[in-house]
Amino acid sequence: MPPRLRALHALCLTDPDQKVAATRALAAWARAQLPPDADWTAPVRQGGDDRGVPGRPERPVRVSATAVPARSPFTDEGRAALVHSICHIEFNAINLALDALWRYDGMPADYYRDWLRVADEEALHFTLIHAHLQSMGWRYGDFPGHDGLWNMCEKTRDDVTARMALVPRTLEARGLDATPLIQAKLRRVGTADAEAACAILDIILRDEIGHVAIGNRWYGWLCAQQGLDPLAHYRLLYRQHEAPRMRPPFNLEARARAGFTDEELQALTG
């Protein structure tokens, strides 16, 4: 089975554990058996056929972002809800990476290799944070979750340039800003489970810098191919697709490491 078709198969799986296993197996298979000149470019489905995309379990119940209840991390259930929200983000991130891998035809082979690597790392993140949630006595699906990340995937399904602009380098880049704030909140709690969550978030933040960098890389490449000014076109896409407003504080160091230019960082803070 071609690698992008395998990615689509993993994307359509509804059971989180099966999706993780299929994603990690695909990445291991590609590393071990795919030759450097493997063909990644063949179309996977015709005519924008999105049946079964993405595969998701019945739980968690999906609600609007404003309907997710706020809970204090200073209670056991509140910390579990916070960890669950990270688990939900990582599950969605697996789907985001697999979708970027299977959906867009005609990109360079390195594009597909990059997004397979992202999917593999997101699957690892989900495994780590879900195991931690289970150690706290809860499972993925025990709290509601919102669909903000996937909604932007839907909006950008027909435009790979918009996808690169508004998912990895906008929504996922917000995670670079939010993670240190979440860690600071958990460290104020001071419990062993809170410290363990912070250690997992260190791994996630390290890898997410690389994921956002991949989004920046391919957004820049696509703009160059189309003769577009990256900053001006980003502003156009941001308005066109009604991306969420960017709010400070910004993790400027992490964003710089992820490939945002000085001009972009100045525009962000201006």
Buried (B, 14 or more C-beta within 10 A) or exposed (E): EBBBEBBBBBBBBEEBEEBBBBBBBBBEBBEEEBEEEBEBBEEBBEEEEEEEBBBBBEEBEBEEEEEBEEBEBEEEBBBBBBBBBBBBBBBBBBBBBBBBBBBBEEBEBEBBBBBBBBBBBBBBBBBBBBEBBEEBEBBBBBBBBBBBBBBBBEBBBEBBBBBBBBBBBBBBBBBBBBBBEBBEBBEEBEEEBBEBBBEBBEBBBEBBBBBBBBBBBBBBBBBEEEEBEBEEBBEEBBEEBEBBEBEEEBBBEBBBBBBBBEEBBEBBEE
